[in-house]
Amino acid sequence: MLKHRGFPGRLTGTDFQFTIRRPNPKGVTPIVRRERFADRRAPDRRADAAFFAALWEHFGDAPFERGNLDAGRLSWLFEREVKPATDPFDPADYEALLVIDVNVAQASFPEAFTG
C-alpha cells in the first residue's frame, strides 16, 4: 500500500479521517459511491471540501494511486469529483488509479481552485 507522504491524515481539530495507517488485515475496503444529500451536516460538508482541496493540492489533474487514502472519505467524492482512471477498475485495490474530474470538481468545490 502506497503511503502518500505529506497528505493530511485528518481534518484539523476533528475526527474526520483522510488516510489510514496500515492495510486492513480483513481485506481492502471497497470504494463505493455515497450520496451527498442537501441536508448533510455542515461539519461533513467541510470535511468533504477539505479532503478534496488536499487531493487537488497533492495530485492536481494527474492520475493517482488510492494507496492509504481513506475509502470512506473517497466514497463521498467517488464517481463525481473523483473517477476511476482505468478500465477495468477494482474498487477494492490499494493500487487502483483514480483521477479528479476537474469540471465536476470546479462546480462542487470552487473554493479549492481559487487559491
Secondary structure, DSSP 8 states (H G I E B T S, - for coil): ----TTS-SB-TTS--B-B-SS--TT-----------TT--HHHHHHHHHHHHHHHHHHTTS-EE-TTB-HHHHHTTBTTTEEESSSS--TT-TT-EEEE-HHHHHHH-GGGT--
